Amino acid sequence: MPVREASHPVAVALILFLTLALLLPPLSAKTRPAPALDSGYVSALAGADRFLQAWQSGDVESGIVLLTSHAKGKVTTDGIEKFFSNSGPSAYEIGRGKLLKRGRYEFPVVLVSISKNHARRKFSSIVIVDTGKNDWAVDKLP
């Protein structure tokens, strides 16, 4: 069956349109650039990591040194001892932090511990503050 000349340009235009549509990336593939990090973010993240390493190893002395006086005032000595006492293997995850205000970051954390052959995950957050001279400390325990 012969193709009518009037429908031929329409078919070509339709094929061209579909080809171009398939070659363009979908709108969902366009990513927004990550927000710029200020200079304190890396130091705050390192402070959170040091504190959680102390928790993981059960090192109360190293952990207490990393607490602000505000954080120490919010928990009893027994509470701190209990927080750092890990009877079994433990691990942690730190998520992307957010700037609360200048010199103050909050990081979502997951504390993972094993007791009686069952893994337990505790979802929380940790707040790290700049105490001066780029020295970072924990202001809120997970």
Backbone as a chain_set.jsonl record, in Angstrom:
{"seq": "MPVREASHPVAVALILFLTLALLLPPLSAKTRPAPALDSGYVSALAGADRFLQAWQSGDVESGIVLLTSHAKGKVTTDGIEKFFSNSGPSAYEIGRGKLLKRGRYEFPVVLVSISKNHARRKFSSIVIVDTGKNDWAVDKLP", "coords": {"N": [[0.844, -1.162, 0.0], [0.728, 2.127, -0.902], [2.272, 4.97, 0.632], [0.725, 7.901, 1.591], [1.615, 11.13, 0.544], [1.027, 13.32, 2.172], [0.817, 12.31, 4.793], [3.356, 11.43, 5.266], [5.324, 13.502, 6.061], [4.273, 14.028, 8.607], [4.607, 11.589, 9.926], [7.411, 11.399, 9.925], [8.066, 13.629, 11.476], [6.888, 12.845, 13.879], [8.4, 10.56, 14.538], [10.945, 11.754, 14.794], [10.448, 13.483, 16.973], [9.866, 11.586, 19.025], [12.328, 10.241, 19.136], [14.073, 12.283, 19.997], [12.916, 12.799, 22.486], [13.481, 10.444, 23.834], [16.229, 10.599, 24.025], [16.772, 12.721, 25.704], [17.543, 13.378, 29.131], [15.497, 12.244, 31.854], [13.45, 14.394, 33.936], [13.69, 13.692, 36.618], [16.246, 12.73, 36.76], [17.903, 14.855, 36.933], [19.926, 16.242, 39.289], [19.968, 18.037, 42.331], [22.477, 20.286, 43.342], [24.632, 19.447, 46.055], [24.292, 20.978, 49.262], [26.506, 23.624, 50.139], [29.284, 23.07, 52.251], [30.336, 24.366, 55.355], [33.431, 25.398, 56.861], [33.598, 24.213, 59.379], [32.225, 21.81, 59.353], [33.576, 19.341, 58.752], [35.302, 19.113, 60.939], [33.431, 18.961, 63.014], [32.125, 16.576, 62.35], [34.277, 14.81, 62.631], [34.645, 15.05, 65.39], [32.244, 13.917, 66.339], [32.649, 11.342, 65.424], [34.959, 10.571, 66.897], [33.882, 10.564, 69.503], [31.913, 8.563, 69.278], [33.54, 6.406, 68.677], [34.8, 6.103, 71.122], [32.565, 5.321, 72.623], [32.015, 2.9, 71.33], [34.263, 1.367, 71.986], [34.027, 1.316, 74.698], [35.331, 3.193, 76.239], [35.245, 5.123, 78.733], [36.629, 7.306, 79.91], [37.838, 8.703, 77.722], [35.511, 9.398, 76.388], [34.125, 11.068, 78.22], [35.787, 13.29, 78.311], [35.182, 14.459, 75.913], [32.735, 15.646, 76.242], [30.554, 18.455, 76.664], [30.102, 20.843, 79.35], [27.427, 21.344, 79.609], [26.25, 19.017, 78.519], [27.219, 17.14, 80.332], [25.862, 17.953, 82.58], [23.287, 17.167, 82.02], [23.077, 14.456, 82.378], [23.525, 11.756, 84.675], [26.373, 10.515, 86.543], [26.222, 7.739, 86.722], [24.555, 7.302, 84.544], [26.221, 8.03, 82.418], [28.235, 6.086, 82.719], [26.68, 3.799, 82.216], [25.929, 4.301, 79.561], [28.375, 4.004, 78.208], [28.998, 1.367, 78.705], [29.426, -1.523, 77.1], [28.61, -4.719, 76.577], [28.843, -6.564, 74.556], [29.765, -7.032, 71.049], [29.789, -3.963, 69.185], [28.664, -1.27, 67.08], [28.44, 1.676, 64.976], [26.584, 4.086, 63.063], [26.881, 7.034, 61.228], [24.978, 9.632, 60.003], [24.366, 12.124, 57.402], [25.107, 15.296, 58.524], [23.521, 18.285, 59.857], [23.616, 21.804, 59.847], [22.839, 23.503, 62.679], [23.058, 26.0, 63.855], [25.53, 28.544, 63.581], [28.563, 26.962, 64.311], [27.414, 24.724, 65.474], [26.26, 21.521, 65.11], [24.078, 18.865, 64.103], [23.968, 15.382, 63.986], [22.485, 12.546, 62.594], [22.409, 9.375, 64.153], [23.004, 5.849, 64.421], [23.099, 3.469, 66.805], [24.462, 0.358, 67.188], [24.199, -2.714, 68.755], [24.989, -5.914, 70.15], [23.314, -8.279, 71.99], [22.694, -11.195, 73.77], [22.72, -12.706, 71.405], [21.191, -11.189, 69.626], [20.835, -8.527, 67.455], [20.628, -5.1, 68.143], [19.266, -2.006, 67.328], [19.6, 1.399, 67.867], [18.119, 4.35, 67.165], [19.056, 7.687, 66.941], [20.335, 10.972, 67.678], [23.202, 13.122, 67.605], [24.61, 15.999, 69.007], [26.989, 18.341, 68.157], [29.246, 20.819, 69.184], [31.158, 23.811, 68.614], [33.637, 24.607, 70.748], [35.456, 26.565, 70.837], [38.438, 27.8, 69.304], [38.43, 25.913, 67.24], [37.832, 23.529, 68.538], [35.932, 20.783, 69.191], [33.009, 19.507, 70.786], [30.749, 17.191, 72.384], [27.432, 18.027, 72.791], [24.981, 16.987, 73.145], [24.065, 13.857, 74.04], [23.708, 10.756, 72.214]], "CA": [[0.0, 0.0, 0.0], [1.571, 3.319, -0.967], [2.104, 5.961, 1.688], [0.319, 9.192, 1.059], [2.639, 12.146, 0.773], [0.612, 14.233, 3.238], [1.073, 11.708, 6.098], [4.787, 11.161, 5.393], [5.982, 14.481, 6.924], [3.763, 13.876, 9.968], [5.261, 10.406, 10.489], [8.816, 11.751, 10.144], [8.1, 14.541, 12.618], [6.579, 12.065, 15.075], [9.58, 9.728, 14.837], [11.979, 12.669, 15.264], [10.058, 13.917, 18.311], [10.051, 10.469, 19.957], [13.761, 9.985, 19.269], [14.626, 13.331, 20.855], [12.393, 12.621, 23.838], [14.198, 9.325, 24.457], [17.622, 10.964, 24.248], [16.873, 13.693, 26.796], [17.406, 12.749, 30.45], [14.247, 12.594, 32.537], [13.574, 15.454, 34.928], [14.112, 13.137, 37.902], [17.678, 12.445, 36.72], [18.626, 16.074, 37.275], [20.116, 16.306, 40.737], [20.299, 19.329, 42.898], [23.808, 20.256, 43.943], [24.658, 19.32, 47.511], [24.532, 22.283, 49.881], [27.906, 23.876, 50.46], [29.655, 22.815, 53.644], [31.249, 25.356, 55.882], [34.71, 24.82, 57.283], [33.483, 23.468, 60.629], [31.503, 20.541, 59.201], [34.49, 18.196, 58.84], [35.765, 19.028, 62.325], [32.306, 18.488, 63.824], [31.949, 15.165, 62.025], [35.391, 14.089, 63.267], [34.348, 15.021, 66.83], [31.2, 12.908, 66.543], [33.277, 10.039, 65.199], [35.816, 10.264, 68.057], [33.036, 10.238, 70.64], [31.287, 7.265, 69.05], [34.593, 5.397, 68.82], [34.939, 5.885, 72.571], [31.397, 4.52, 73.013], [32.173, 1.551, 70.781], [35.312, 0.645, 72.715], [33.742, 1.357, 76.129], [36.335, 4.068, 76.845], [34.519, 6.179, 79.443], [37.486, 8.477, 80.138], [37.939, 9.46, 76.469], [34.19, 9.921, 76.077], [33.785, 12.171, 79.124], [36.587, 14.45, 77.909], [34.564, 15.048, 74.728], [31.42, 16.195, 76.582], [30.492, 19.825, 77.183], [29.56, 20.89, 80.708], [25.976, 21.254, 79.438], [25.909, 17.599, 78.34], [27.502, 16.458, 81.599], [24.813, 18.329, 83.517], [22.023, 16.538, 81.639], [23.087, 13.023, 82.669], [24.238, 11.408, 85.902], [27.587, 9.722, 86.364], [25.766, 6.379, 86.428], [24.039, 7.314, 83.176], [27.38, 8.027, 81.521], [28.829, 4.747, 82.826], [25.787, 2.862, 81.529], [26.011, 4.571, 78.132], [29.63, 3.486, 77.677], [29.204, -0.061, 78.988], [29.004, -2.408, 76.016], [29.04, -6.073, 76.923], [29.111, -7.331, 73.345], [30.215, -6.231, 69.909], [28.956, -2.799, 68.892], [29.047, -0.469, 65.919], [27.612, 2.869, 64.837], [26.464, 4.725, 61.76], [26.657, 8.483, 61.304], [24.369, 10.162, 58.782], [24.732, 13.48, 57.008], [24.749, 16.272, 59.543], [22.961, 19.566, 59.428], [24.014, 22.959, 60.635], [21.734, 24.059, 63.466], [23.445, 27.412, 63.82], [26.994, 28.613, 63.449], [29.313, 26.253, 65.342], [26.575, 23.707, 66.125], [25.766, 20.559, 64.129], [23.382, 17.663, 64.573], [24.165, 14.234, 63.112], [21.697, 11.357, 62.949], [23.266, 8.215, 64.417], [22.406, 4.563, 64.768], [23.99, 2.687, 67.658], [24.138, -1.051, 66.992], [24.852, -3.569, 69.747], [24.511, -7.297, 70.167], [23.177, -8.897, 73.307], [21.942, -12.448, 73.69], [22.67, -13.092, 69.984], [20.243, -10.372, 68.889], [21.306, -7.174, 67.162], [19.7, -4.054, 68.559], [19.591, -0.719, 66.728], [19.001, 2.551, 68.531], [18.168, 5.528, 66.306], [19.133, 8.886, 67.753], [21.162, 12.012, 67.061], [24.248, 13.665, 68.46], [24.841, 17.416, 68.711], [28.391, 18.703, 68.351], [29.412, 22.286, 69.195], [32.513, 24.36, 68.617], [33.869, 25.21, 72.061], [36.49, 27.59, 70.675], [39.699, 27.409, 68.675], [38.143, 24.716, 66.45], [37.764, 22.374, 69.437], [34.539, 20.368, 69.117], [32.59, 18.645, 71.881], [29.381, 16.662, 72.326], [26.531, 18.799, 73.637], [23.799, 16.147, 73.373], [24.354, 12.426, 73.845], [22.7, 10.0, 71.44]], "C": [[0.898, 1.236, 0.0], [1.249, 4.289, 0.163], [1.728, 7.281, 1.05], [1.359, 10.236, 1.436], [2.288, 13.08, 1.923], [0.904, 13.652, 4.609], [2.558, 11.454, 6.326], [5.504, 12.207, 6.25], [5.517, 14.384, 8.38], [4.45, 12.693, 10.654], [6.726, 10.697, 10.799], [8.94, 12.661, 11.367], [7.822, 13.794, 13.921], [7.765, 11.199, 15.499], [10.711, 10.597, 15.382], [11.687, 13.133, 16.69], [10.295, 12.807, 19.334], [11.518, 10.154, 20.176], [14.41, 11.015, 20.187], [14.16, 13.176, 22.303], [13.117, 11.49, 24.564], [15.64, 9.671, 24.773], [17.805, 11.953, 25.393], [16.742, 12.982, 28.139], [16.086, 13.143, 31.098], [14.495, 13.669, 33.582], [14.065, 14.929, 36.258], [15.608, 12.842, 37.934], [18.507, 13.68, 37.046], [18.727, 16.164, 38.793], [20.432, 17.729, 41.156], [21.7, 19.245, 43.476], [23.704, 20.168, 45.468], [24.915, 20.698, 48.117], [26.009, 22.422, 50.255], [28.149, 23.643, 51.944], [30.547, 23.944, 54.123], [32.455, 24.644, 56.482], [34.604, 23.988, 58.562], [32.859, 22.092, 60.489], [32.423, 19.334, 59.402], [34.986, 18.018, 60.269], [34.658, 18.51, 63.248], [32.06, 16.996, 63.588], [33.051, 14.32, 62.662], [35.178, 13.995, 64.776], [33.288, 13.99, 67.163], [31.79, 11.507, 66.402], [34.16, 9.636, 66.382], [34.976, 9.84, 69.257], [32.414, 8.851, 70.471], [32.306, 6.123, 69.047], [34.83, 5.077, 70.293], [33.772, 5.044, 73.081], [31.582, 3.073, 72.569], [33.197, 0.735, 71.567], [35.075, 0.635, 74.225], [34.712, 2.223, 76.906], [35.662, 5.287, 77.479], [35.351, 7.445, 79.564], [37.592, 9.335, 78.875], [36.598, 10.088, 76.092], [33.818, 11.123, 76.918], [34.546, 13.441, 78.744], [35.932, 15.185, 76.739], [33.178, 15.645, 74.99], [31.537, 17.645, 77.036], [29.948, 19.769, 78.611], [28.027, 20.809, 80.665], [25.542, 19.792, 79.323], [26.14, 16.821, 79.633], [26.414, 16.752, 82.62], [23.476, 17.663, 83.236], [21.942, 15.063, 82.019], [23.906, 12.761, 83.937], [25.51, 10.632, 85.568], [27.23, 8.279, 86.046], [25.233, 6.266, 85.005], [25.161, 7.286, 82.15], [28.045, 6.656, 81.53], [27.991, 3.723, 82.057], [25.867, 3.045, 80.012], [27.256, 3.931, 77.52], [29.854, 2.003, 77.933], [28.579, -0.901, 77.874], [29.514, -3.805, 76.326], [29.402, -6.897, 75.694], [29.637, -6.449, 72.239], [29.252, -5.076, 69.632], [29.514, -2.058, 67.68], [28.132, 0.754, 65.875], [27.608, 3.333, 63.391], [26.219, 6.204, 62.006], [26.096, 8.929, 59.962], [24.849, 11.567, 58.493], [24.217, 14.466, 58.039], [24.125, 17.524, 58.967], [23.409, 20.643, 60.399], [22.782, 23.487, 61.356], [21.873, 25.57, 63.562], [24.962, 27.419, 63.806], [27.683, 27.924, 64.627], [28.525, 25.171, 66.054], [25.947, 22.814, 65.048], [25.034, 19.418, 64.815], [23.563, 16.577, 63.522], [23.227, 13.108, 63.54], [22.656, 10.182, 63.14], [22.402, 6.984, 64.681], [23.456, 3.824, 65.581], [23.535, 1.233, 67.559], [24.912, -1.862, 68.018], [24.235, -4.959, 69.678], [24.465, -7.77, 71.605], [22.286, -10.123, 73.153], [21.683, -12.857, 72.244], [21.62, -12.349, 69.167], [20.834, -8.981, 68.688], [20.214, -6.177, 67.54], [20.166, -2.74, 67.953], [18.854, 0.385, 67.474], [19.214, 3.774, 67.634], [18.125, 6.773, 67.184], [19.864, 9.977, 66.965], [22.165, 12.499, 68.097], [24.462, 15.115, 68.035], [26.269, 17.745, 69.103], [28.507, 20.216, 68.261], [30.893, 22.655, 69.195], [32.693, 25.094, 69.946], [34.957, 26.279, 72.02], [37.76, 27.008, 70.112], [39.564, 26.087, 67.913], [38.221, 23.439, 67.282], [36.292, 22.005, 69.56], [34.205, 19.382, 70.225], [31.123, 18.248, 71.701], [28.519, 17.445, 73.305], [25.232, 18.047, 73.919], [24.177, 14.723, 73.036], [23.293, 11.776, 72.965], [21.772, 9.212, 72.346]], "O": [[1.766, 1.349, 0.866], [0.101, 4.409, 0.591], [2.349, 7.716, 0.081], [1.91, 10.206, 2.536], [3.191, 13.585, 2.59], [1.214, 14.41, 5.528], [2.98, 11.28, 7.47], [6.264, 11.804, 7.131], [6.305, 14.637, 9.292], [4.83, 12.782, 11.822], [7.227, 10.277, 11.842], [9.83, 12.471, 12.197], [8.444, 14.074, 14.946], [8.089, 11.118, 16.683], [11.372, 10.206, 16.344], [12.591, 13.17, 17.525], [10.863, 13.059, 20.397], [11.917, 9.832, 21.295], [15.207, 10.66, 21.055], [14.933, 13.4, 23.235], [13.342, 11.57, 25.772], [16.222, 9.099, 25.695], [18.88, 12.016, 25.989], [15.919, 12.078, 28.277], [15.611, 14.263, 30.906], [15.618, 13.835, 34.059], [14.783, 15.631, 36.969], [16.187, 12.717, 39.013], [19.682, 13.566, 37.396], [17.712, 16.162, 39.491], [21.067, 18.499, 40.436], [22.068, 18.218, 44.048], [22.803, 20.742, 46.08], [25.666, 21.496, 47.555], [26.663, 21.452, 50.637], [27.315, 23.982, 52.783], [31.41, 24.421, 53.386], [32.474, 23.418, 56.588], [35.455, 23.131, 58.798], [32.949, 21.28, 61.41], [32.082, 18.41, 60.14], [35.082, 16.891, 60.756], [34.918, 17.718, 64.154], [31.816, 16.247, 64.534], [32.782, 13.234, 63.176], [35.495, 12.97, 65.38], [33.409, 13.267, 68.152], [31.462, 10.603, 67.171], [34.116, 8.488, 66.822], [35.31, 8.877, 69.947], [32.392, 8.058, 71.413], [31.961, 4.99, 69.381], [35.036, 3.921, 70.661], [33.976, 4.142, 73.893], [31.336, 2.14, 73.334], [33.004, -0.462, 71.784], [35.84, 0.011, 74.961], [34.903, 2.016, 78.104], [35.528, 6.338, 76.852], [34.841, 8.544, 79.345], [37.453, 10.556, 78.944], [36.559, 11.187, 75.539], [33.26, 12.093, 76.406], [34.007, 14.542, 78.845], [36.106, 16.394, 76.589], [32.519, 16.103, 74.057], [32.498, 18.019, 77.709], [29.395, 18.751, 79.026], [27.406, 20.268, 81.579], [24.574, 19.379, 79.961], [25.35, 15.947, 79.987], [26.08, 15.894, 83.437], [22.619, 17.599, 84.117], [20.86, 14.477, 81.987], [24.867, 13.476, 84.222], [25.687, 10.157, 84.446], [27.864, 7.658, 85.194], [25.436, 5.251, 84.339], [25.063, 6.6, 81.133], [28.381, 6.121, 80.473], [28.531, 2.884, 81.336], [25.873, 2.066, 79.265], [27.188, 3.375, 76.423], [30.818, 1.435, 77.42], [27.358, -0.97, 77.737], [30.722, -4.041, 76.335], [30.192, -7.836, 75.792], [29.921, -5.269, 72.449], [28.043, -5.207, 69.825], [30.68, -2.208, 67.317], [27.171, 0.852, 66.639], [28.505, 3.017, 62.609], [25.444, 6.578, 62.886], [26.669, 8.639, 58.912], [25.642, 12.133, 59.246], [23.035, 14.466, 58.381], [24.189, 17.786, 57.766], [23.558, 20.414, 61.599], [21.8, 23.873, 60.722], [20.909, 26.312, 63.37], [25.593, 26.381, 64.005], [27.429, 28.251, 65.787], [28.923, 24.736, 67.134], [25.203, 23.288, 64.19], [25.332, 19.057, 65.953], [23.347, 16.802, 62.332], [23.178, 12.756, 64.718], [23.605, 10.019, 62.373], [21.248, 7.075, 65.099], [24.566, 3.582, 65.107], [22.373, 0.916, 67.813], [26.129, -1.723, 68.141], [23.112, -5.142, 69.209], [25.447, -7.674, 72.342], [21.253, -10.077, 72.486], [20.586, -13.292, 71.893], [21.202, -12.836, 68.117], [21.279, -8.341, 69.641], [19.031, -6.399, 67.282], [21.344, -2.397, 68.055], [17.643, 0.313, 67.685], [20.349, 4.178, 67.378], [17.268, 6.9, 68.058], [19.989, 9.903, 65.743], [21.991, 12.308, 69.301], [24.492, 15.421, 66.843], [26.706, 17.471, 70.22], [27.933, 20.831, 67.363], [31.746, 21.923, 69.698], [31.999, 26.069, 70.233], [35.33, 26.832, 73.054], [38.12, 25.867, 70.403], [40.467, 25.251, 67.937], [38.631, 22.391, 66.782], [35.484, 22.83, 69.988], [35.018, 18.523, 70.566], [30.371, 18.888, 70.966], [28.826, 17.524, 74.494], [24.475, 18.417, 74.816], [24.556, 14.411, 71.907], [22.132, 12.186, 72.965], [20.873, 8.525, 71.862]]}, "num_chains": 1, "name": "protein.A"}
